[in-house]
Amino acid sequence: ETIALPDWTARPAPAARRPSRRLSPSDIGAAPIAFTGGGGAAARRGELVHRLLESLAPIGAPDRPAMAARVLEVLGETGPDAGTIAAEALAVLDAPAFAPLFTATSRGEVPVDGEVEIDGRRFRVEGRIDRLVIGENDVLIVDYKTGRAVPATAAAVPPAHVAQLALYRRLVAEVYPDKRIGCALLWTAGPRLMQIADDSLDATLAEIARKSPA
């Protein structure tokens, strides 16, 4: 019996797409794009504050102090700095101004992994969004920063922080194409929430593409 083959069997296979480049810290001429924990006391403190904000957000305010102490104990932090670390996280969660960040429609520690296109070139991005707030018409990406030095204005924010948000924003926009995607930094030492302007994020993406090797 003769079987007719489909038309595509007589056509050359399309050229394989060149693998997208994975962005590295050197591509933006600054510090690592994603928070990785690193080493040292400052990095350890930052990791603990992140864990507390994630763990305590779903818990009622009256129960948070006791739970904070318990979480720190489980994580092996029982020294003299434990109280200060807990107080920093609780100050964020207890502030009425930040309550919209920790509602039932928000998510903490959201992993992201995918490709973004910048000026016709594709890049691989992976990381973890500290807080993703999903509204009816918009989405807010929040990145926690636990450094002691809080910039006075958004213009003074280190370029690596803006680049991280810009990449996450482009990636999240593919998931929520009908929503406006905003970005902000939450400085826990303030605490202070700092919005990053859309035009600054767009300019940073263009700079990443310009500096990245072909």
N, C-alpha and C positions, 0 to 999 in steps of 0.2 A: 504493500500500500504506500502510495506517495503522499507525503504530508507537506503542505505548504508552510514554509518558514515565514515568520513575521518580517516586515520590511526592515526593522532595525538591525537585523542580522547582516544586511548587506552594506550598512553604513559604517564608516570608521567610528571608533569609540571617541567620545569627547575627551579633550585633554584634561588630565587630572588637575583639580584646583590646587594651587600652591598652598601648602599649610600656612595658616595665619601665624604671624609672629606673636610670641608671648611677651607682653610688656615686662620690662625689668626696671629697677630703680634708676639705672643709668640713662634710660630713655627720657626721663624728665629731669635729669640732672639734680636729683634730690634724694631724700630718704626713701626707704621702701614704701611701695604703694599701700600695702595692706599691713594691718597690725598683726604681728606674729608672736608677740610676747617677749622675744629676745631674752636678754639676761640682765642681771643687776637688780638692785633694790627698787629703782623707779619702775622698771618693766614689771616686776613682781607686783608692786602696788597697783599699777594700772590694770593688770590682769584680774586682780582681786576685786577692784571696783567694777569692772565689766561684769564679773560673775555675780556680784551682789545686785547690780541693776537688773540683770536678767532674772535672777531667782526671786527677788523681792517684789517685782512689779505686779504679779497677780495676787499678792497677799494684802489683806487689809492693813491700814496704817497702824492700828494698835499692836498688831502682832509682828510688825517688821523688826523692831530692835532685837527681840529675842531670836527671831529667825536669822538675823544678820550674824549674831554671835555664833549661832549653831553652824551656819554655812562656813564661816571663817575657821571654826574649830575643825570641821571636816576637811577643809583645805590646808590644814596645818599651820594656820596663822593665829597664834595665841599670845604673841608677844605684846610689848607696850604699844605698838602701832595699830593693833587691831581695832581699838576704839576709834582712832582717827579715821581709819579706812571706812569703818561702818558709818560714821557720822557724815562722811563725804557723800556716800551713796544715798543715805537717808535724806540728806538735804535736797538732793535732786528729786527723789520720789515724793517727798512731802510738800514740795513747792507747788502752790496752785497754778502757777504760770506754766508748769510743765505737765500738768495732768492730761492734756490732750495727747501727749506722746505715749501714754501708757494705758490707753483704753482697750476694750475688747477687740477693736478692729486693727490693733497694731501687733507687730510681731518682733521678737528680739532674736538676735544672732541668726539672721537669715543668710544661708549660703547662696552665693551666686557664681555661676560658671558659664561662660559663653563667649561669643564673638561679637565685636562691635566694628562698625565700618566708619572710618574717619577719612574724609577726603579721598574716597575711592579705594582705600586700603583697609584690610581687615586685620584686627588684632584680637588675640585671645586674652580674656580677663577672668580672673577668678579671685574670690575673696569672701568676705562675710560682712553683711550690713548689720551694724549694731542695733538699729531700730528702724523698722519700716512701718510708717503710719499710712493706712489706706483709707482715704475719704471717698465721698461720692463722686467728686469731680477732680480730685487731685491726690497725689501720693507724695509723702515727705520722707526723704532719706536722711537719717540722723546718724552721725558718727560721733562717738564719745571721744573726748580728748582729756587725758588725766594729767597733763603737764601742769606744773605750778605757774608757769609764765603764760598768762592769758593775753593775747593780742588786744590792743585797744580798739582796732577796727578790722573789718573783713579784709581790707587792703593789706594788712600786716600779717595775714595768715600765711604760714609756710606753703610754697607752691605744691609740695607733695600732698598736703592735706586736700587742697583744691582739686588736684589731679585725681586723687582717689575718688572723691565725690563725683567728679565729671564722668569718669569711666562707669561708675555704678549707675549714674543717671541715664547714660546712653543705653546700658544694658536693660535697666528696668523699663525704659520707654518702650522696648519691644514687647514686654509683657502687658503693659497698660497703654496701648497706643492712643486711647481716647481720653486719657487723663493728663493733667499738667504734672510734671515731675519736678518737685522742689528739693533743695538740699540745705542742710544746716549742720553746724558743728555745735555739740553740747560740751562746753568746758566745765568739767565737774568741780574744779577748784573755785569757780565763781560762787555758785554755779551760774552759767550764762549760756543762753542759746543764741547763736550767731548765724543768721541767714546768709547764704552765699548767692549772689546775683546770678541770674541765668547767663548774662553776657560774659561774666567772668568765667563761668564753667565752659561756655562755648569756645572762648578764646584759649583756654587751657587745653582743650582737646586739639585745637588746630596746632598749638605749640608742640604737643606730644607727637603728632604726625610729622611735623616739620623736623624735629630732632631725631626721630627714630630712623635708623639705617634702613635702606630699601631692602 
